[in-house]
């Protein structure tokens, strides 16, 4: 069902050329990004404290005439003299709440991944994904019908303005511009970042891990929905080029290719057995088996891991703990001793 990324006789020295072909196929599907150069630019627009941690709300440039918004949660003691590793925390499909859905522990449906990570010594950066949160609401307290109306209008406008781009491509672009900003901050350890997210955030996290080598460890949760069995989640209605691929029966990539693009950088995939939005879990395991062969080929089998649970479309606390330890192992470099 799924194309192998590595064959039995594939040699490690062949991998760069294989990877380049995979990259070309996947990049072609997510569309053509604008041919502009955006210099890193950030302004702190608000500073406040929550959960005993300093929060910086920032505005950063993503296109010549557009900005993104994010909140940075600072660990205790971080400074230019004591820089900390950073983790980008991608929110799910909380259209109005956006970034704040991963910055609070009070709401029943949300979990404060950013707070947890900052308390463990990471600079946690939670951006509004395009086009969610304040990028959609502009800070207004809107009723649900108005949120839906603006959401549909924004997506229609994007499709009209960028017919050869995709929402996956735009989200990847915006998050990479955030990484550009992190590269400039003296209190952040540079060039090796983590990324975590659930649902839409999981999809964002795995694409960012695959396409940006500054991501030193990725943790996508409920973000792997193989195209071949779960095509309704591919966003075909958002990108005419992708829809053409689907109608022709020629799907140019699947998630084993995304996994292969991430190799050999550490990747932990968290998925439930009982996700109502992705009921074909056997396809997931086929993807894992095919994609992880790239890690074996490159001599880094320990850098690929999957964790499955039965708690539905989310990350239960014990899986969160595993994810945080994954970052401590691969971003902080803390040693993990096997149980004897």
Wavefront OBJ file of the C-alpha trace (Angstrom):
o trace
v 0.000 0.000 0.000
v 2.830 2.397 0.881
v 5.986 2.948 -1.125
v 9.171 2.054 0.722
v 11.635 4.897 1.176
v 14.517 2.439 1.630
v 15.049 -0.845 -0.192
v 16.982 -3.855 1.048
v 20.020 -2.988 -1.060
v 19.956 0.793 -0.472
v 23.330 2.065 0.738
v 23.800 5.005 3.155
v 25.757 6.973 0.526
v 22.680 6.861 -1.732
v 20.478 8.544 0.858
v 21.154 12.231 0.030
v 19.928 11.724 -3.551
v 16.904 9.682 -2.382
v 16.050 12.310 0.212
v 16.307 15.077 -2.372
v 13.769 13.295 -4.597
v 11.382 12.798 -1.664
v 11.765 16.456 -0.708
v 10.952 17.538 -4.243
v 7.775 15.430 -4.347
v 6.462 16.586 -0.978
v 7.418 20.223 -1.514
v 5.653 20.132 -4.871
v 2.457 19.039 -3.159
v 2.486 21.699 -0.448
v 2.892 24.367 -3.082
v 5.010 27.300 -4.131
v 6.102 29.690 -1.413
v 6.578 33.391 -2.143
v 9.919 34.420 -3.585
v 10.665 37.008 -0.910
v 13.266 37.309 1.814
v 11.998 38.267 5.247
v 14.559 39.478 7.757
v 13.943 38.405 11.368
v 11.994 41.093 13.219
v 10.338 40.901 16.626
v 8.677 43.315 19.026
v 7.510 42.555 22.558
v 3.961 43.904 22.724
v 3.070 42.725 26.222
v 4.828 41.312 29.274
v 2.962 39.526 32.071
v 3.265 36.725 34.620
v 1.210 33.557 34.872
v 1.821 30.312 36.790
v 4.812 32.094 38.336
v 6.489 32.381 34.924
v 7.328 35.426 32.836
v 5.387 35.593 29.561
v 6.362 37.725 26.577
v 3.758 38.293 23.893
v 5.629 39.012 20.672
v 4.850 40.217 17.176
v 7.136 38.940 14.429
v 7.290 39.506 10.703
v 6.280 36.610 8.440
v 5.848 38.413 5.105
v 6.767 41.953 4.034
v 3.280 43.179 4.984
v 2.146 40.510 7.496
v 2.997 39.627 11.090
v 2.544 36.635 13.345
v 1.828 36.550 17.077
v 3.290 34.284 19.740
v 3.787 34.034 23.484
v 7.175 33.064 24.888
v 7.132 31.477 28.347
v 10.446 31.988 30.094
v 11.967 29.404 32.436
v 13.335 30.582 35.755
v 16.863 31.976 35.558
v 17.115 32.182 31.767
v 19.373 34.989 30.500
v 22.047 35.770 27.941
v 24.526 34.292 30.405
v 22.336 31.216 30.938
v 20.566 30.540 27.620
v 17.960 27.798 27.540
v 16.838 25.419 24.783
v 13.576 26.356 23.067
v 10.536 24.289 22.099
v 7.882 25.554 19.681
v 4.429 24.549 20.963
v 1.864 24.275 18.131
v -1.795 24.537 19.085
v -4.613 22.417 17.657
v -7.857 23.418 15.992
v -8.848 25.976 18.640
v -9.875 28.612 16.122
v -10.605 31.474 18.488
v -8.235 30.526 21.343
v -5.215 29.737 19.168
v -1.965 29.919 21.136
v -3.731 30.392 24.473
v -5.072 26.833 24.288
v -1.549 25.528 25.071
v -0.870 28.232 27.677
v -3.548 27.323 30.230
v -4.319 24.391 32.495
v -7.789 25.537 33.500
v -9.905 24.701 30.443
v -11.037 21.081 30.400
v -10.226 20.493 26.732
v -6.793 22.121 26.755
v -3.441 21.322 28.270
v -0.694 23.786 29.083
v 2.195 22.133 27.262
v 4.013 25.468 27.111
v 3.724 25.927 30.878
v 4.940 22.381 31.562
v 7.965 22.831 29.310
v 8.935 26.211 30.760
v 8.770 24.744 34.255
v 11.215 22.068 33.056
v 13.729 24.653 31.863
v 12.758 25.254 28.225
v 11.866 28.539 26.553
v 8.400 27.548 25.335
v 7.141 29.495 22.314
v 3.455 29.239 21.403
v 2.526 30.959 18.108
v -0.870 31.496 16.539
v -0.990 29.168 13.561
v -2.231 30.749 10.311
v -5.077 31.684 10.503
v -6.144 31.008 14.108
v -6.384 32.840 17.388
v -5.814 36.564 17.365
v -4.816 36.411 13.710
v -8.469 35.491 13.114
v -10.304 37.314 15.910
v -8.012 40.379 16.050
v -8.388 40.209 19.815
v -12.181 40.498 19.797
v -14.437 38.257 21.891
v -16.527 36.832 19.064
v -19.541 34.500 19.079
v -18.968 31.145 17.408
v -20.904 31.963 14.182
v -18.717 35.019 13.611
v -15.556 32.958 14.204
v -16.757 30.461 11.591
v -17.630 33.255 9.173
v -14.214 34.867 9.470
v -12.527 31.458 9.220
v -14.258 30.619 5.958
v -13.626 34.072 4.532
v -9.937 33.942 5.460
v -9.442 30.561 3.832
v -11.279 31.622 0.696
v -9.113 34.734 0.497
v -5.941 32.651 0.935
v -6.970 30.273 -1.856
v -7.694 33.242 -4.118
v -4.456 35.084 -3.311
v -2.187 32.005 -3.331
v -3.714 29.414 -5.700
v -0.386 27.530 -5.974
v 0.339 27.489 -2.232
v -1.290 25.403 0.526
v -2.197 25.943 4.144
v 0.453 23.361 5.071
v 2.967 25.429 3.146
v 1.850 28.716 4.694
v 1.970 27.311 8.226
v 5.407 25.869 7.584
v 6.569 29.266 6.269
v 5.254 31.184 9.296
v 6.804 28.758 11.794
v 10.147 28.949 9.995
v 10.044 32.736 10.316
v 9.562 32.198 14.054
v 12.663 29.968 14.089
v 14.532 32.794 12.337
v 13.602 35.052 15.262
v 14.709 32.447 17.822
v 18.080 32.308 16.060
v 18.624 35.979 16.980
v 17.820 35.757 20.736
v 20.795 35.585 23.081
v 18.816 33.847 25.848
v 17.926 30.919 23.538
v 20.343 28.152 22.662
v 20.579 28.497 18.869
v 19.907 26.235 15.904
v 18.531 23.160 17.704
v 14.900 23.458 18.729
v 12.096 21.151 19.705
v 8.538 21.184 18.402
v 5.384 19.604 19.823
v 1.701 19.762 18.942
v -1.548 17.830 18.975
v -4.091 17.431 16.139
v -3.506 20.333 13.731
v -0.520 21.101 15.943
v 0.747 17.563 15.383
v 0.492 17.984 11.626
v 2.296 21.318 11.898
v 4.975 19.756 14.094
v 5.772 16.843 11.779
v 5.977 19.086 8.702
v 8.276 21.523 10.521
v 10.491 18.655 11.673
v 10.660 17.263 8.144
v 11.440 20.546 6.396
v 13.669 22.461 8.823
v 16.896 20.935 10.094
v 16.982 23.396 12.983
v 14.395 21.161 14.640
v 16.498 18.836 16.762
v 13.561 16.802 18.104
v 9.919 16.613 17.005
v 6.866 15.291 18.860
v 3.717 15.243 16.680
v 0.586 13.907 18.403
v -2.507 12.800 16.454
v -0.835 14.438 13.469
v -0.196 11.412 11.254
v -3.201 10.653 9.063
v -2.031 8.697 6.005
v -3.385 10.307 2.869
v -4.198 7.031 1.175
v -6.682 5.978 3.914
v -7.686 9.319 5.376
v -7.924 11.612 2.389
v -10.759 13.675 3.856
v -8.269 15.244 6.282
v -5.777 16.269 3.591
v -7.287 19.704 3.064
v -7.973 19.025 -0.621
v -10.579 21.757 -0.666
v -7.870 24.240 0.311
v -5.509 23.602 -2.576
v -6.501 23.003 -6.165
v -3.208 21.313 -7.044
v -3.626 18.721 -4.265
v -7.232 18.110 -5.288
v -6.043 17.402 -8.830
v -3.581 14.814 -7.484
v -6.359 13.092 -5.546
v -8.800 13.041 -8.467
v -6.141 11.584 -10.761
v -5.351 8.832 -8.260
v -1.735 9.999 -8.094
v -0.872 10.823 -4.488
v 2.703 12.049 -4.646
v 3.629 11.433 -1.003
v 2.490 9.862 2.209
v 3.664 10.043 5.781
v 6.509 7.567 5.401
v 8.040 10.253 3.188
v 7.560 12.898 5.897
v 9.213 10.587 8.443
v 12.084 9.961 6.041
v 12.643 13.704 5.579
v 12.998 14.045 9.364
v 15.616 11.263 9.616
v 17.955 10.959 11.404
v 16.759 13.727 13.753
v 14.810 12.438 16.776
v 11.096 11.965 16.083
v 8.530 10.723 18.605
v 5.085 10.057 17.114
v 2.193 9.855 19.602
v -1.081 8.397 18.335
v -4.201 6.912 19.958
v -5.712 3.553 19.075
v -9.160 5.159 19.220
v -8.904 8.445 17.326
v -12.342 9.149 15.798
v -10.681 11.360 13.181
v -8.218 8.677 12.073
v -9.906 5.277 12.383
v -7.488 3.354 10.121
v -4.632 2.790 12.562
v -3.186 -0.178 10.643
v -2.175 2.280 7.923
v -0.287 4.313 10.513
v 1.813 1.303 11.455
v 2.620 0.608 7.821
v 3.813 4.194 7.545
v 5.960 3.850 10.681
v 7.586 0.643 9.451
v 8.379 2.112 6.062
v 9.597 5.476 7.298
v 11.722 4.208 10.164
v 13.887 2.258 7.738
v 15.542 5.577 6.890
v 16.626 5.816 10.527
v 18.037 2.302 10.377
v 19.871 3.045 7.143
v 21.474 6.106 8.741
v 22.483 4.190 11.860
v 20.092 6.018 14.211
v 17.243 3.600 15.020
v 17.044 4.973 18.567
v 15.989 8.372 17.189
v 12.617 7.096 15.935
v 9.905 6.190 18.426
v 6.147 5.699 18.477
v 3.870 5.769 21.507
v 0.272 4.576 21.231
v -2.452 5.005 23.837
v -6.213 4.602 24.208
v -7.150 8.061 25.432
v -8.581 9.449 22.209
v -7.663 12.579 20.263
v -5.200 14.132 22.688
v -2.067 13.614 24.762
v -2.726 12.043 28.189
v -0.463 13.111 31.084
v 1.776 10.031 30.966
v 2.360 10.532 27.232
v 3.167 14.201 27.938
v 5.754 13.084 30.454
v 7.316 10.792 27.839
v 7.365 13.687 25.355
v 9.027 16.068 27.803
v 11.693 13.467 28.587
v 12.228 13.074 24.826
v 13.163 16.760 24.651
v 15.341 16.503 27.738
v 17.183 13.605 26.157
v 17.665 15.012 22.672
v 17.602 18.801 23.157
v 19.136 19.166 26.607
v 21.350 16.117 26.156
v 20.381 14.499 29.450
v 21.388 10.866 29.657
v 18.647 8.231 29.811
v 19.759 5.093 31.577
v 18.034 1.835 30.596
v 16.221 -0.094 33.320
v 18.275 -3.125 34.306
l 1 2 3 4 5 6 7 8 9 10 11 12 13 14 15 16 17 18 19 20 21 22 23 24 25 26 27 28 29 30 31 32 33 34 35 36 37 38 39 40 41 42 43 44 45 46 47 48 49 50 51 52 53 54 55 56 57 58 59 60 61 62 63 64 65 66 67 68 69 70 71 72 73 74 75 76 77 78 79 80 81 82 83 84 85 86 87 88 89 90 91 92 93 94 95 96 97 98 99 100 101 102 103 104 105 106 107 108 109 110 111 112 113 114 115 116 117 118 119 120 121 122 123 124 125 126 127 128 129 130 131 132 133 134 135 136 137 138 139 140 141 142 143 144 145 146 147 148 149 150 151 152 153 154 155 156 157 158 159 160 161 162 163 164 165 166 167 168 169 170 171 172 173 174 175 176 177 178 179 180 181 182 183 184 185 186 187 188 189 190 191 192 193 194 195 196 197 198 199 200 201 202 203 204 205 206 207 208 209 210 211 212 213 214 215 216 217 218 219 220 221 222 223 224 225 226 227 228 229 230 231 232 233 234 235 236 237 238 239 240 241 242 243 244 245 246 247 248 249 250 251 252 253 254 255 256 257 258 259 260 261 262 263 264 265 266 267 268 269 270 271 272 273 274 275 276 277 278 279 280 281 282 283 284 285 286 287 288 289 290 291 292 293 294 295 296 297 298 299 300 301 302 303 304 305 306 307 308 309 310 311 312 313 314 315 316 317 318 319 320 321 322 323 324 325 326 327 328 329 330 331 332 333 334 335 336 337 338 339 340
